[in-house]
Amino acid sequence: MVTSMTNAAHAPRAPRRLPAVEERSAGGVVVDVHEGQARIAVIARRNRAGRLEWCLPKGHIEGEETLVETAAREVAEETGIEARVLVELGTIDYWFATSDHRIHKFVHHYLLEAVGGYLTIEKDPDHEAVDVAWLPLREAHRHLTFPNERRIAREAWHRLAGDA
């Protein structure tokens, strides 16, 4: 007769849960009126699989920056457009994992007014952006890759159209 003995070395292990950290970024919808039509600056970057993704400019807080300061700086770096923040549009949050952490990311989006500069990706210190373009605000949600960013662009349109 064989008897089974419980041995801690052979007991099934619970999966190791990665530690969670929180990250905050800021950016937004920078609007310029050209020939009577509102347009926004969007950037293209490549994802890990090499696919082109069109998205709103955004990035990490540096030093003691506020979210508003971060949004204006990131817009300038990633699009070349100098802008001033008008109002908060909303926050997107999502989870992703690296090899050693789970990250709960919060991205605060603002509506910004273009006040100078010109479209360029040459000011992007991280060289993440591979292209930049103006899109008509009315149609921008059709071109943005991520549904949450499409929602933010629609919110900007509603705010500017006066039906928010």
C-alpha positions, 0 to 999 in steps of 0.5 A, a space after each residue: 500500500 502506498 500512502 501519500 504524504 504532503 510535502 511542501 516541496 511538491 505542493 503546487 505553488 501559487 503563481 507569483 504576483 508581480 508588484 504593482 506600481 503607479 505611473 502618471 503621464 499627461 498630454 492632450 488635444 492641441 487645437 489650431 484653427 486653420 481656414 475656419 476649421 479646428 484641427 489637432 496635432 497627432 503623432 505616429 509611433 511604432 508599437 513593439 510589433 512595428 505597427 504604426 499607431 496614431 495617437 495623442 501626444 503625451 509623456 511622463 512627468 519630469 522632476 517637480 512638473 505639474 500635470 499641466 506643465 507636463 502636458 504642454 511640454 510633451 505636446 511641444 516635444 512630440 509635435 513641435 507646437 507650443 500650446 497653452 492648456 485650456 481645460 482638462 478633458 479626462 483621464 485614461 487608465 490601463 494596466 500593463 506589465 513588464 518583466 518585473 512589475 505590473 503598471 497601473 498607468 494614468 494619462 491625464 489629457 487636456 485641451 490645449 490651444 496652439 500658440 506657436 511653433 510648427 509641426 516637427 518630430 525633431 524636438 522629441 528627445 526620446 525619438 518615439 514619434 515617427 510622424 506628426 500631422 494635423 487632422 480635422 478635429 471633427 474627424 480625428 476620432 476616425 484616425 486615432 488608434 486607441 478607443 480611449 483616445 478617440 473618446 478624448 478627441 470626441 470630448 474635445 470636439 464637444 467642448 469646442 462645439 459647445 455641447 459638452 
